[in-house]
Amino acid sequence: MANASTGTCEDERPPQSADRDLWRALRLLLIEDSIDLHTLVDCEGRFEFVNRASEAILGVPPEECIGRLAFDWVHPDDQDLTRRAFASWLSTTSRLPISFENRQVHASGAVRELSWTIYARHGEGGEIIGFASTARDVTDRRRIERALVESEALHRALLDGLLEPAVTIDEKGIIQHCSESVETVFGYRPDELVGRNISMLMPEPHRGQHDGARLDRDRLEGPLQLLSLGAVGPQAEGGAVPQHGLGDGSPPGLPAQRRELVP
């Protein structure tokens, strides 16, 4: 704020030494103590700076990384891809951040998956003099994603392999997956059923008795019994498909088979 009598500011700018102290504190907080790996490399890919996260991610203290090639920790199967990518970055004219993923080998031999955000560093003439990078360890996230994909693929394979129509539902009776044979019996394509309540396959009065609210009550009171009634399933064109008891005592998420009974 300006002082009217002197024309100066009451809150004077801190001296350069204070600025340096503030920068050191911010650097310590945001870079040195970050759980993400922060690095500077030259045009050969040699480390010029590495923060303390190198110990957790690479298994090596920062001082032992300086001067070494970043490629020294890249997984053998990712070496070629990483080196070719690095070569292409050296000739880029874009100043936008680069996203990249590869695997690194920890000193213990453990493999870590890293997601990189990379910025080119430019000299006074605009030439690239190296790169500043931030890498996040996404090993656990990628493992979970792969497990979900594998589970989904297995789930779908099991359903699609059933000759009898089958669906899976969540705790509110919302259809999650359908076997391909559902269309043969009920006349609905699987994509028309997913996301809809299982009650749409039941005629009245069963439909009104088996909405999401009823399903929640049954779930609270004991094993899921919603699909255990002898109901009649409607077909898309208005016909009806006789059914026996379905999913008796099964928890939500397990296949509830629908068998077309021949009169």
HELIX and SHEET records of a PDB file:
HELIX    1   1 GLN A   16  ARG A   27  1                                  12    
HELIX    2   2 LEU A   28  GLU A   32  3                                   5    
HELIX    3   3 SER A   54  ILE A   57  1                                   4    
HELIX    4   4 PRO A   62  CYS A   65  1                                   4    
HELIX    5   5 ALA A   70  TRP A   73  5                                   4    
HELIX    6   6 PRO A   76  ASP A   78  5                                   3    
HELIX    7   7 GLN A   79  LEU A   90  1                                  12    
HELIX    8   8 THR A  139  ASP A  160  1                                  22    
HELIX    9   9 VAL A  182  PHE A  186  1                                   5    
HELIX   10  10 PRO A  190  LEU A  193  1                                   4    
HELIX   11  11 ILE A  198  LEU A  201  5                                   4    
HELIX   12  12 HIS A  206  GLN A  209  1                                   4    
HELIX   13  13 GLY A  212  GLU A  221  1                                  10    
HELIX   14  14 LEU A  226  SER A  228  5                                   3    
SHEET    1   A 5 PHE A  47  VAL A  50  0                                        
SHEET    2   A 5 LEU A  37  VAL A  41 -1                                        
SHEET    3   A 5 ILE A 128  ASP A 137 -1                                        
SHEET    4   A 5 VAL A 111  HIS A 122 -1                                        
SHEET    5   A 5 ILE A  98  VAL A 105 -1                                        
SHEET    1   B 3 ILE A 175  CYS A 178  0                                        
SHEET    2   B 3 ALA A 166  ILE A 169 -1                                        
SHEET    3   B 3 ALA A 256  GLN A 257 -1                                        
SHEET    1   C 2 VAL A 232  PRO A 234  0                                        
SHEET    2   C 2 ALA A 240  PRO A 242 -1                                        
END                                                                             
